[in-house]
Amino acid sequence: MLNLFWADEAGLPANDRGLAYGDGLFETIRMEGRQGVLLSRHINRLVRDAARLGITVSGSELKSVCARAADRLSGGGDGAGWILKLTLTRGGGGRGYRPDSAMVPNLMVSGTSPPPQTDPAGVVADFSRVPLTVNPLFAGIKSLNRLEQVMAARELDDRLFEVIMSNSAGHLVEGTRTNLLVKVRDRWVTPPGASLAVAGIMREWVLERLRERGEHVEERPLTTDDILGPDCRGLFLLNSVLGVVPVRTLADHDLPVETGLATIFNPFELLE
Amino acid sequence: MLNLFWADEAGLPANDRGLAYGDGLFETIRMEGRQGVLLSRHINRLVRDAARLGITVSGSELKSVCARAADRLSGGGDGAGWILKLTLTRGGGGRGYRPDSAMVPNLMVSGTSPPPQTDPAGVVADFSRVPLTVNPLFAGIKSLNRLEQVMAARELDDRLFEVIMSNSAGHLVEGTRTNLLVKVRDRWVTPPGASLAVAGIMREWVLERLRERGEHVEERPLTTDDILGPDCRGLFLLNSVLGVVPVRTLADHDLPVETGLATIFNPFELLE
């Protein structure tokens, strides 16, 4: 059971806990007409991570909302790309921070235009000055508490596509909106799930594909030397709306750009 | 310049960044009729901490909003207690996390009834199982990213007034909605400002009053032993709406309750 709101009609009620405390989660899904890229994975993640916060929502109800959203928001003929955003909150009210167990979640649904395509020759990135802190209880959850990512994104400009954030141990963890994957010699390295602010759908999918192909994948802390040292064969940014984005320049260092990986990811094959 | 919204009319627009990312801050102010307890300190904190997030708002504009809020929301005759809440966000829109420098902040204003008075003989508290993580960049800021406090507040029940959260170093930092002050022998101890999730107005005010009276105040990391050890003379929870609240039981341990401190704080003297 949930209260459904369409963003093209109105915002959430004034007492919504998503606004008050960031007490909720969101998903952004790449749509082509009425179909979504890795749609079931997005829905499953939302159900699972909501449960980690004590918010109960059913996958079948979300699925039916996505179908209604496609009717309402996909616009013209099939094949037109757009972004479906689902914002799920614990509901309204409560005594301050303390929620009421009888709360009914609010779901806001919106459709927006897709971001511009990235340059296939690679993008420019830098290191962020904003430290990333991850509460182990919320690791990986795409919650509405994203102030660190906002502050890091203020470092971006039209030339700079992404900044990479480090944790207090000095390990590189993720970009503002992307997970990291590095090829170090013949191995693929990515920071462990438990260290991530957001554990992306595209990361999960690409790691599965790589393992399926028999590639060697290591989930371990990532250092600057992994990327700027002589063994780096490429740095990739993973995002479920943008796909696999190679980085050609990091903090003014040229990186090797291997375009092979981008071909593993073909969004049109992943439509559901 | 800001866009003003009254919560008794409508919520914030669907594209507000407070909901989307917790990209904003809030204040809750204890009002008696048209006057507020430590009102200027609340306004000054909001202006200062908004600036730390790159959100520009003027104190005089906020002051005039508070006066309008008092006209609109204070209800019956003067002397009636209520809570004024100001929720300030960076505004609407942006390209994902990345804000637009031309955004105009949104301010939502609401009035609610005050919480019940606490027992002067002291309240019951426990240790929280939710770890507290504080990004040094946001230390002390009452931002809209409060998911940790929400999850900790789920541990409360009608018997349990507050839970105390610890950081990864194992130091006791603060309650879900209160700062900590402990009397250890003849000294007052409170965790340092740089370690706090929220640096409360009441904490600031009480520390000033204690120092003014020549008391010895130490801002240093707080350990379980400071509170449960033999030298503890009392644990106090500080909150600008609730005042100074003594704890009589912590995790089933009886604590000494010294009621003297509560008399330093008299909200009616602090009205502006």
Interface residues (C-beta under 8 A of the other chain):
Chain A: F5 A7 D8 A10 G11 L12 P13 A14 N15 D16 R17 G18 L19 A20 Y21 G22 D23 F26 L53 G54 T87 T89 R90 R95 G96 Y97 R98 P99 M108 S110 P115 V130 P131 L132 T133 V134 N135 P136 L137 F138 S143 L144 N145 R146 L147 E148 Q149 V150 M151 A152 A153 R154 L156 T176 R177
Chain B: F5 A7 D8 A10 G11 L12 P13 A14 N15 D16 R17 G18 L19 A20 Y21 G22 D23 F26 L53 G54 T87 T89 R90 R95 G96 Y97 R98 P99 M108 S110 P115 V130 P131 L132 T133 V134 N135 P136 L137 F138 S143 L144 N145 R146 L147 E148 Q149 V150 M151 A152 A153 R154 L156 T176 R177
